[in-house]
Amino acid sequence: MLIRLIYASRARSMGPMDIKDILASSRRNNTRLGVTGALCLSNGIFLQCLEGDRMVVNTLYHRILQDARHHDPAILDFQEIVSRQFGAWSMGLVSTVVDNQALFLKYATGAQFDPYEMRPETLRAFFTELMNNTRWLA
Ligand SMILES: Cc1cc2nc3c(=O)[nH]c(=O)nc-3n(C[C@H](O)[C@H](O)[C@H](O)COP(=O)(O)O)c2cc1C
């Protein structure tokens, strides 16, 4: 069964090598697991979308939770999907670069990007627009 899980967590202070490392292991493991998705980092908050088989995504999510590079995880959306949105991405990364700032704030409830405050429908719309418009890094 194909599902999409969206969660947020708070990043601990980390260097650019940490992000590179997260991305490298994500791409390596997710390709093998048949998991696709996107990872955003903005305002010190990670927002990740994981798509794939329900049990595979569950197991992966629980592994990611063990990672000391973030804390305060919260599942924001979990639903069955008909098809993948990020079919071509084992894990895309979007950071707050100037080009994406307006997009982040378009879906923010306040002056700062805070996914913990976003409704599932808003999150889905955000990822759809992200997929279509964003400037992908790395
Ligand atoms: C915010 C965040 C997102 C992550 N996303 C993934 C992911 O999608 N896939 C993955 O395999 N590891 C992800 N990781 C890294 C894992 O926690 C873990 O370090 C990695 O899976 C270890 O794999 P390796 O032993 O093959 O290096 C993420 C870590 C963080 C902090």
The ligand as a Tripos MOL2 file, in Angstrom:
@<TRIPOS>MOLECULE
LIG
   31    33     1     0     0
SMALL
NO_CHARGES

@<TRIPOS>ATOM
      1 C1         15.8090   15.2710    9.2020 C.3       1 LIG1
      2 C2         16.4350   13.9750    8.7890 C.ar      1 LIG1
      3 C3         15.9500   13.2720    7.6990 C.ar      1 LIG1
      4 C4         16.5100   12.0570    7.3060 C.ar      1 LIG1
      5 N1         15.9810   11.3890    6.2360 N.ar      1 LIG1
      6 C5         16.4810   10.1930    5.8930 C.ar      1 LIG1
      7 C6         15.9060    9.4530    4.8200 C.ar      1 LIG1
      8 O1         14.9610    9.8620    4.1500 O.2       1 LIG1
      9 N2         16.4790    8.2420    4.5250 N.ar      1 LIG1
     10 C7         17.5360    7.7280    5.2280 C.ar      1 LIG1
     11 O2         17.9730    6.6250    4.9060 O.2       1 LIG1
     12 N3         18.1000    8.4190    6.2220 N.ar      1 LIG1
     13 C8         17.5990    9.6350    6.5830 C.ar      1 LIG1
     14 N4         18.1800   10.3330    7.6100 N.ar      1 LIG1
     15 C9         19.4180    9.8180    8.2190 C.3       1 LIG1
     16 C10        19.1510    8.6950    9.2040 C.3       1 LIG1
     17 O3         18.7600    9.2200   10.4440 O.3       1 LIG1
     18 C11        20.4190    7.8410    9.3890 C.3       1 LIG1
     19 O4         21.5000    8.6620    9.7340 O.3       1 LIG1
     20 C12        20.7530    7.0910    8.1130 C.3       1 LIG1
     21 O5         19.6250    6.4220    7.6010 O.3       1 LIG1
     22 C13        21.8680    6.0980    8.3820 C.3       1 LIG1
     23 O6         22.0750    5.4070    7.1890 O.3       1 LIG1
     24 P1         23.5110    4.8020    6.8370 P.3       1 LIG1
     25 O7         23.8610    3.9120    8.0070 O.co2     1 LIG1
     26 O8         23.2990    4.0630    5.5770 O.co2     1 LIG1
     27 O9         24.4330    5.9930    6.7010 O.co2     1 LIG1
     28 C14        17.6140   11.5460    8.0260 C.ar      1 LIG1
     29 C15        18.1090   12.2520    9.1250 C.ar      1 LIG1
     30 C16        17.5380   13.4530    9.5160 C.ar      1 LIG1
     31 C17        18.1020   14.2110   10.6980 C.3       1 LIG1
@<TRIPOS>BOND
     1     1     2 1
     2     2     3 ar
     3     2    30 ar
     4     3     4 ar
     5     4     5 ar
     6     4    28 ar
     7     5     6 ar
     8     6     7 ar
     9     6    13 1
    10     7     8 2
    11     7     9 ar
    12     9    10 ar
    13    10    11 2
    14    10    12 ar
    15    12    13 ar
    16    13    14 ar
    17    14    15 1
    18    14    28 ar
    19    15    16 1
    20    16    17 1
    21    16    18 1
    22    18    19 1
    23    18    20 1
    24    20    21 1
    25    20    22 1
    26    22    23 1
    27    23    24 1
    28    24    25 2
    29    24    26 1
    30    24    27 1
    31    28    29 ar
    32    29    30 ar
    33    30    31 1
@<TRIPOS>SUBSTRUCTURE
     1 LIG1         1 GROUP 0 **** ****
